[in-house]
Structures are given as structure tokens and as C-alpha cells.
Amino acid sequence: MLLTTILLALLPVSELRGAIPWAVAQGMPLWEAALLATAANALVAPLAWLFLETAHRTLSRVGFYARLFDRVVARARTKVHAPVQRFGPLGLLVFVAVPLPATGAWTGALGAWVLGLPRGRALLAITGGVVISALLVSLGVGAVTVAIDVLP
């Protein structure tokens, strides 16, 4: 049960939204599921950043990749330059904190890396977002658990 909870928290598809409810459904106490999933999901950002740096450094030697990457990143930076300048790491924190599909630590790390946000501040913002997301998911799971126990 512990290993599966950690794996679900690390996967981009499920992250906390899948790990916490699954662990609780398997009988793990909510507080334990939330702490374990949060700790595992907080590792995503530094691991993703390391992977992106390594893969980019290796692939940037390939002309096609380098040209494509430069065009995509230039376009992305142009579109989101103003919001990132305005909200910076706080915007990243809120983005990661919202427990919806296509948000979370994986997407936040990718976005921060592509936009060239400073690593330390980005990782701190992503970790803060993970903690807030874990609280929101835990509140939801707790509410559903109480509702199930109260209903006849």
C-alpha cells in the first residue's frame, strides 16, 4: 500500500489527486496518506527539473531539436511574459495548488523550466503548491469519508 501510494503521487496522471483517495480507500488513515503522498509529490519538481536539464543539454546538440525548442520556447515566453512578470512564483504556486487535471508539480516544473524561472524560487513555489493541493484534496477526501459514514 505504501509503495503504490508513493508511485501514484509521483505519476503525472494521478499525483495527489489519485494517491490520497486511493490510500484512504485502502484503509490508510487520512493524515498518513496525506503526509506520504505530499512527501513523494514534493520530490517531483526537483526530479523533473534535473531530467529536463539533462535531456535538453543532450538533445540541444541535434539541430532539429534546437530549432524547434527555440521556436516553441520563444512563443511560450512571449505569451506568458506579462503574467509571469506580474505574479512570478506566486502564480506558479497557485497553479500547482489547484487540484485539477493538467495542473500539479509535473506541469508546474515543466512550465517554470521552459519559462526560465529561477530554479530555487520555482521549486519553493511548486512545493508550496503541492502542500496546499494536498490540504485541499485531503479536505475533500475527509468530507466524502464523513458523508459516507453518516449516510444510512
C-alpha positions, 0 to 999 in steps of 0.5 A: 500500500505504501509503495503504490501510494508513493508511485501514484503521487509521483505519476503525472496522471494521478499525483495527489489527486489519485494517491490520497483517495486511493490510500484512504480507500485502502484503509490508510488513515487520512493524515498518513496518506496525506503526509506520504503522498505530499512527501513523494509529490514534493520530490517531483519538481526537483526530479523533473527539473534535473531530467529536463536539464539533462535531456535538453543539454543532450538533445540541444546538440541535434539541430532539429531539436534546437530549432524547434525548442527555440521556436516553441520556447520563444512563443511560450515566453512571449505569451506568458511574459506579462503574467509571469512578470506580474505574479512570478512564483506566486502564480506558479504556486497557485497553479500547482495548488489547484487540484485539477487535471493538467495542473500539479508539480509535473506541469508546474516544473515543466512550465517554470523550466521552459519559462526560465524561472529561477530554479530555487524560487520555482521549486519553493513555489511548486512545493508550496503548491503541492502542500496546499493541493494536498490540504485541499484534496485531503479536505475533500477526501475527509468530507466524502469519508464523513458523508459516507459514514453518516449516510444510512 
